[in-house]
Amino acid sequence: MPPTPISFARGAPAPELVPAAELAECAYAVARREASTLFAYGPGGGYAPLREWVAARHGVDARRVVLTVGGLQGFAFYAAEQLERRPGRVLVEAPSYDRPLKILARERAEIVALPMDDEGLDPDALEAELRRGSEPPSFLYAIPTFQNPSGRSLSTERRRRIVEIVVAHRLAVLEDDPYGLVRFEGDAQPSLHDLEGGELVSYTSSFSKTVAPGVRTGYFVLPADTAASFEERAVSTYISPPILAQAAVFEFIARGHFEPNLVRVCGELRARRDAMTSTLERTFPPGSSWSRPQGGYFVWVELPNDVTTAELMARAEPAGVAFVRGEDFFPRGSGLGRSSARLAFSYESLARIVEGVERLAALVIASTGSMVAPRA
């Protein structure tokens, strides 16, 4: 019999992490109460009470907030807008979230991947790139907190330095922060948006990781001079956002569910992260390394140099373990990430995480051809 499949591939919450019953009650309540509004076309910027709640959390005028159909569609709007205003290269972290990389490739943007380490994006590399060439970049795309795919966070010192560089070069920045509230330990850090003031740095997040991915509700906090055109682009794309889903999210918040649910989710995910990192420590061979995130969904694994993730994936599929190759998180053709992998700990149970990592460890050891024992 083939082994039971275990997936570390998708950055999705386990079904038990989604507050389905509470959301169903909220959706029913708002549909009964506001049916004539919620089943009609809605304003392009989204459901007004939720828009105002987001604005209050970020200390901005509600007209600077646009609710989107998830964060990724908003990224497509933002990228198109910026590339029209200032065509040129787009700066990203190396590695970076694979879906925006695909969108940028479709837009035929020149993608420049800047190096990062355990403290996040290297400010010196950013400054050097900004001094290169006669034309300034279109924008910088960054995920400073519990980054997808690496799980790393940009240190506070580097955040301040990067904002200084951004201001000096008048560089537009999109700060993507879907995981920032999913923190297990450590102190929250200031956002790039807050440090800069929101003139150059746009901020985006969503309720996919804090409430449920199926509500498809993201949001952007934009500079005052770009919010209106961003909203117009949204309206011209889908006419009306899904107002019922946005209203259900607001009802969930208004009933006091948001913070307690977040505490519950963080506790569950912390246990899953601990299960993954402790099993990596116990089973993976010398020459391997991995990130140790303080929150989020992902662990980034570097394999011994003689093991490629393409080879490992070929072995892992019949062994019933799925993950994402590291090279998918770099610009195509860069040659980077060949011995790296992203493992998501958000979906599987504790026991299945342990079993899946043990299966992978055995495959890595077999791929090295080494008789060296795993770590004690």
Beta strands, then each sheet from edge to edge (+ up, - down):
strand 1: 6-7
strand 2: 65-68
strand 3: 90-94
strand 4: 111-117
strand 5: 120-121
strand 6: 139-142
strand 7: 173-176
strand 8: 201-206
strand 9: 218-221
strand 10: 289-290
strand 11: 298-302
strand 12: 321-322
strand 13: 324-325
strand 14: 340-344
sheet 1: 1+ 12+
sheet 2: 2+ 9- 8+ 7+ 6+ 3+ 4+ 5-
sheet 3: 10+ 11- 14+ 13-
end
